[in-house]
Amino acid sequence: MPDPIGWVVLFVGALVGSVVGGVAGFGAGIIMLPLVSWAVGIRSAVPVLTVTMSIGNLSRIWWSRGEVDRAVVVRFALGAVPATALGTALYAGVPAEWLGRFAGVFLIASVPIRRVLATDLFRMRLHHFPLLGAFIGLLSALVVTTGPLNTPFFLAYGLRRSAFIGTEAVCAMAMHLARGAALARYALLTWDTVVVGTVLGGTMFAGAWLGRRMLDHMSDRVFLGIIEVLLVAMGLQSLLFPR
């Protein structure tokens, strides 16, 4: 369990992260990953964030429930659910330091990857989503937060604003549930992690509501610039302090 200072940091991080996620459809996990790792350790970070992000995604789904693209959700889940379960099995046996360094490399690499995928190099089709789901599901099991890599594909398919936020949230929820079941199977989802994750997830409801109110009043260019700075900074933090 976090100490008092850890709780304060996690509350603030959950609120800020949920605002970011409510505006852009991703970013909450990126902000929370290093904070939770610092407060409870990298080994417990994925179980805690699995619970936190599951609850937090419910708020994003609720605010955008009328615009979810069900066809995308079904096809994405076909690949994501089994891949997430497989990746979680790998996570259970990976040394903590490796997890920290992998998370750092992924966070930094997601900046150029996102920019490349945003250049319309190909047209995203509905039948591509099972393969995308399998790839994202495997990564998600190891680092939890794959929103920056996931986002360009959903946008390339044509999803925008509420449709994108709600659809991505449902897809993420499918991965969180699969990961949670696998973590419970390997005794990594303890009562302590559930308590911490539930408290933080409840905090994210308020932030998600505020994020939705801000959605129409923020420059995409400025916001993405902030996210990329955070990605690099937090990636370096995970590389330098992997445990």
C-alpha positions in Angstrom: 0.0 0.0 0.0 1.3 3.5 -0.7 2.4 5.8 2.1 0.5 9.2 2.7 2.7 11.1 0.2 2.2 8.3 -2.3 -1.5 8.5 -2.0 -1.5 12.3 -2.6 0.7 11.8 -5.7 -1.6 9.1 -7.0 -4.7 11.1 -6.4 -3.4 14.1 -8.3 -2.0 11.8 -11.1 -5.4 10.0 -11.4 -7.3 13.3 -11.7 -4.9 14.8 -14.2 -4.6 11.6 -16.2 -8.4 11.2 -16.4 -8.7 14.7 -17.7 -6.2 14.0 -20.4 -7.9 10.7 -21.3 -11.3 12.4 -21.4 -10.0 15.0 -23.9 -7.8 12.8 -26.2 -8.9 9.2 -25.6 -5.5 8.3 -24.3 -2.8 9.5 -21.9 -4.2 8.5 -18.5 -2.2 5.3 -18.4 1.0 7.1 -19.5 0.7 9.6 -16.7 -0.2 7.0 -14.1 2.3 4.2 -15.0 5.5 5.9 -13.6 3.6 7.3 -10.6 2.1 3.9 -9.6 5.4 2.2 -10.2 7.1 4.8 -7.9 4.4 4.4 -5.2 3.9 0.6 -5.1 6.7 -0.8 -7.3 6.9 -1.9 -10.9 5.7 -5.5 -10.1 2.4 -4.2 -8.6 2.0 -1.4 -11.1 0.3 -3.5 -13.8 -2.3 -5.1 -11.4 -3.1 -1.7 -9.8 -3.4 0.0 -13.2 -5.6 -2.8 -14.5 -8.2 -2.1 -11.9 -7.7 1.7 -12.1 -8.0 1.9 -15.9 -11.0 -0.5 -16.0 -13.0 1.7 -13.7 -11.7 4.9 -15.4 -12.7 3.6 -18.8 -16.2 3.1 -17.6 -16.6 6.8 -17.3 -15.3 7.4 -20.8 -17.6 4.7 -22.1 -20.6 6.3 -20.3 -20.0 9.8 -21.7 -19.6 8.5 -25.3 -21.9 5.5 -25.1 -24.1 6.5 -28.0 -21.3 6.7 -30.5 -19.3 3.5 -29.9 -18.5 1.6 -33.2 -19.5 -2.0 -32.2 -18.0 -3.5 -35.4 -14.6 -2.2 -34.5 -14.9 -3.3 -30.9 -15.8 -6.9 -31.8 -13.0 -7.3 -34.3 -10.4 -5.7 -32.1 -11.4 -7.9 -29.2 -11.0 -11.0 -31.3 -7.3 -10.4 -31.4 -6.7 -8.4 -28.2 -8.3 -10.7 -25.6 -6.2 -13.9 -26.2 -3.1 -11.8 -26.9 -3.5 -9.9 -23.6 -3.9 -13.2 -21.7 -0.7 -14.6 -23.3 1.2 -11.4 -22.7 0.2 -11.4 -19.0 1.5 -14.9 -18.6 4.9 -13.6 -19.9 4.6 -10.6 -17.6 4.3 -12.9 -14.6 7.8 -14.3 -15.1 9.6 -11.2 -16.3 12.2 -9.6 -13.8 11.0 -6.2 -12.5 14.0 -4.3 -13.9 13.3 -5.7 -17.4 9.7 -4.5 -17.1 10.8 -1.0 -16.2 13.3 -0.7 -19.1 10.8 -2.1 -21.6 8.2 0.4 -20.5 10.8 3.2 -20.9 11.8 2.1 -24.4 8.1 1.8 -25.4 7.1 5.2 -24.1 10.0 7.0 -25.9 9.5 5.0 -29.1 5.8 5.7 -29.2 6.5 9.4 -30.2 8.1 8.7 -33.6 5.9 5.7 -34.2 2.8 7.8 -33.6 4.0 10.5 -36.1 4.8 7.9 -38.8 1.4 6.2 -38.4 -0.3 9.6 -38.7 1.1 10.2 -42.2 -1.6 8.2 -44.1 0.8 5.5 -45.3 -2.1 3.1 -45.6 -5.9 3.0 -45.3 -7.2 1.3 -42.2 -9.9 -1.3 -42.9 -12.3 -3.1 -40.6 -10.6 -6.5 -41.3 -7.3 -5.1 -40.0 -8.5 -4.7 -36.4 -8.1 -8.3 -35.2 -4.4 -8.2 -36.1 -4.1 -4.7 -34.5 -5.9 -6.1 -31.4 -3.4 -9.0 -31.1 -0.4 -6.7 -31.4 -1.8 -4.1 -29.0 -3.0 -6.7 -26.6 0.4 -8.3 -26.3 2.0 -4.9 -25.6 -0.8 -3.9 -23.2 -0.1 -6.9 -21.0 3.4 -5.7 -20.4 3.1 -1.9 -20.2 -0.7 -1.4 -19.7 -0.8 1.9 -21.6 -0.7 1.6 -25.4 -3.0 4.5 -26.2 -0.4 6.5 -28.2 0.3 3.5 -30.5 -3.3 2.5 -30.7 -4.7 6.0 -31.5 -3.4 6.5 -35.1 -5.0 3.3 -36.3 -8.4 4.3 -34.9 -8.1 7.8 -36.3 -7.0 6.4 -39.7 -10.2 4.3 -39.8 -12.2 7.5 -39.5 -13.3 7.6 -35.9 -13.3 11.1 -34.4 -14.0 12.7 -31.1 -16.7 11.0 -29.1 -16.8 8.0 -31.5 -13.1 7.5 -31.1 -13.0 8.0 -27.3 -15.9 5.7 -26.7 -14.8 2.9 -29.1 -11.2 3.0 -27.9 -12.4 2.9 -24.3 -14.5 -0.3 -24.9 -11.5 -1.9 -26.7 -9.3 -1.0 -23.8 -11.8 -2.4 -21.3 -11.7 -5.8 -23.1 -7.9 -5.9 -22.6 -8.1 -4.8 -19.0 -10.7 -7.6 -18.2 -8.6 -10.2 -19.9 -5.4 -9.0 -18.1 -7.2 -8.9 -14.8 -8.4 -12.6 -15.2 -4.8 -13.7 -16.1 -3.3 -11.7 -13.2 -5.7 -13.3 -10.8 -4.7 -16.7 -12.2 -1.1 -16.0 -11.3 -2.0 -14.6 -7.9 -0.7 -11.1 -8.9 -4.1 -9.4 -8.4 -4.2 -9.1 -4.6 -6.7 -7.4 -2.3 -4.3 -4.5 -1.8 -3.9 -3.9 -5.5 -7.7 -4.0 -5.9 -8.2 -1.5 -3.1 -5.6 0.9 -4.5 -6.9 0.5 -8.1 -10.5 1.0 -7.1 -9.8 4.2 -5.1 -7.9 5.7 -8.0 -10.4 4.5 -10.6 -13.2 6.3 -8.7 -11.1 9.5 -8.7 -10.9 9.2 -12.5 -14.7 9.6 -12.9 -14.4 13.3 -11.9 -11.5 13.9 -14.2 -13.2 12.2 -17.2 -16.2 14.4 -16.8 -14.0 17.5 -16.8 -12.1 16.2 -19.8 -15.3 15.9 -21.8 -16.2 19.5 -21.0 -12.8 20.6 -22.3 -12.8 18.5 -25.5 -14.0 21.3 -27.8 -11.7 24.0 -26.4 -8.2 22.6 -26.9 -5.8 22.7 -29.8 -4.8 19.2 -31.0 -1.3 20.5 -31.9 -0.6 21.9 -28.4 -2.1 18.9 -26.6 -0.1 16.4 -28.7 3.0 18.4 -28.1 2.5 18.2 -24.3 1.8 14.4 -24.5 5.0 13.8 -26.5 7.1 15.7 -23.9 5.5 13.6 -21.2 6.2 10.4 -23.1 9.9 11.2 -23.5 10.2 12.4 -19.9 8.5 9.4 -18.4 10.2 7.0 -20.7 13.6 8.4 -19.6 12.5 8.0 -16.0 11.7 4.3 -16.5 15.0 3.7 -18.2 17.1 5.5 -15.6 15.1 4.1 -12.6 13.6 0.8 -13.9 12.7 -0.6 -10.5 
